[in-house]
Amino acid sequence: MTTTFITGANKSLGYETARRLIDAGHTVLLGARDPERGRQAADALGARFVQIDVTDDASVAAAADDIAAHEGRIDVLINNAGVFGPHVPADQLTATDAGAVFEVNVVGIVRVTHAFLPLLRKSAHPVIVNVSSGMGSFTLTHDTERAEGRNLAPLYTASKAAVTMLTTQYAKSWPDVKVNAADPGYTATDFNAHSGPQTVTEGTDAIVGLATIGADGPTGTFRDRHGEMPW
């Protein structure tokens, strides 16, 4: 049985990823910051709730200890928790704004991955999926024919570029772990007032695909539902 832990899984892409992986036979540990919302989501899906705030060392350590005591290991870690940041013009963005976005989107991945790597290494085929974005692609954000090239979001795009680079560096550092980045694509979620043309099921195709790779699967890649993405 494959045991999968997902951060930020009480709604949207995280919730749908949990649902699909449960349907695929995974034992899913649903991570969320808010205990009430997390338990409600886990109960609805048939997952086990694990409270986690990716910005807090003690919370992350407690989550890892909880899983070590109950499951003993995880096979798949999905770093899904993320924030968009303020919807304001670039000249109004502050260092405090930047710190808040990077603390969740980038530092949070480092914090969770560091704490959960010992649990992953107890798996025969450990897998990490970092949820990045095409908004972090240098190529796509320079293509004005695409939504990524027409939308301005300095902090979010910079943080997701960092997530993708972090993914490739982790993949090269740990040959025993498959580490990949997924781009959900422009999906209808709270991030965009549900304006995205893709459903959450379509938006989780790349995440689920990378979460279910075998021992011979890729590592160090950046993919959306159609295949590999440009950097």
SULTA-V451255 format. One record per residue. N is the residue number from 0. PHI is phi as a letter, one per 40 degrees, with the letter a starting at -180 (NA if undefined). BURIAL is I if it has 16 or more other C-alpha atoms within 10 Angstrom, else O. Layout:
[[N:PHI:BURIAL] [N:PHI:BURIAL]]
This chain:
[[0:NA:O] [1:c:I] [2:b:I] [3:b:I] [4:b:I] [5:b:I] [6:c:I] [7:f:I] [8:b:I] [9:c:I] [10:a:I] [11:f:I] [12:c:I] [13:c:I] [14:c:I] [15:c:I] [16:c:I] [17:d:I] [18:d:I] [19:c:I] [20:c:I] [21:c:I] [22:c:O] [23:c:O] [24:h:O] [25:c:I] [26:c:I] [27:b:I] [28:b:I] [29:c:I] [30:c:I] [31:a:I] [32:c:I] [33:c:O] [34:c:O] [35:c:O] [36:c:O] [37:c:I] [38:c:I] [39:c:O] [40:c:I] [41:c:I] [42:c:O] [43:c:O] [44:c:I] [45:g:O] [46:b:I] [47:b:I] [48:c:I] [49:b:I] [50:c:I] [51:a:I] [52:b:I] [53:c:I] [54:c:I] [55:b:O] [56:d:O] [57:c:O] [58:c:I] [59:c:I] [60:c:I] [61:c:I] [62:c:I] [63:c:I] [64:c:O] [65:d:O] [66:c:I] [67:c:O] [68:c:O] [69:c:O] [70:c:O] [71:g:O] [72:a:I] [73:b:I] [74:b:I] [75:b:I] [76:b:I] [77:b:I] [78:c:I] [79:b:I] [80:d:I] [81:a:I] [82:b:O] [83:c:I] [84:g:I] [85:c:I] [86:c:O] [87:b:O] [88:d:O] [89:d:O] [90:c:O] [91:b:O] [92:c:O] [93:b:O] [94:c:O] [95:c:O] [96:d:O] [97:c:I] [98:d:O] [99:c:I] [100:c:I] [101:c:I] [102:c:I] [103:c:I] [104:c:I] [105:b:I] [106:c:I] [107:d:I] [108:c:I] [109:c:I] [110:c:I] [111:c:I] [112:c:I] [113:d:O] [114:c:I] [115:c:I] [116:d:I] [117:c:O] [118:c:I] [119:c:I] [120:c:I] [121:c:O] [122:c:I] [123:c:O] [124:b:I] [125:c:I] [126:b:I] [127:b:I] [128:b:I] [129:c:I] [130:c:I] [131:b:I] [132:a:I] [133:c:I] [134:c:I] [135:c:I] [136:c:I] [137:c:I] [138:c:O] [139:c:I] [140:c:I] [141:b:O] [142:b:O] [143:c:O] [144:c:O] [145:b:O] [146:d:O] [147:c:I] [148:c:I] [149:b:O] [150:b:O] [151:b:I] [152:a:I] [153:d:I] [154:c:I] [155:c:I] [156:c:I] [157:c:I] [158:c:I] [159:c:I] [160:c:I] [161:c:I] [162:c:I] [163:c:I] [164:c:I] [165:d:I] [166:c:I] [167:c:I] [168:c:O] [169:c:I] [170:c:I] [171:c:O] [172:c:O] [173:b:O] [174:c:O] [175:c:I] [176:b:I] [177:c:I] [178:b:I] [179:b:I] [180:b:I] [181:b:I] [182:b:I] [183:c:I] [184:g:I] [185:c:I] [186:b:I] [187:c:I] [188:a:I] [189:c:O] [190:d:O] [191:b:O] [192:f:O] [193:f:O] [194:c:O] [195:c:I] [196:c:O] [197:c:I] [198:c:I] [199:c:I] [200:c:I] [201:c:I] [202:c:I] [203:c:I] [204:d:I] [205:c:I] [206:c:I] [207:c:I] [208:d:O] [209:c:I] [210:c:I] [211:b:I] [212:c:O] [213:c:O] [214:c:O] [215:c:O] [216:c:O] [217:c:O] [218:a:I] [219:g:I] [220:b:I] [221:b:I] [222:b:I] [223:b:I] [224:c:I] [225:b:O] [226:i:O] [227:c:O] [228:b:I] [229:c:O] [230:c:O]]
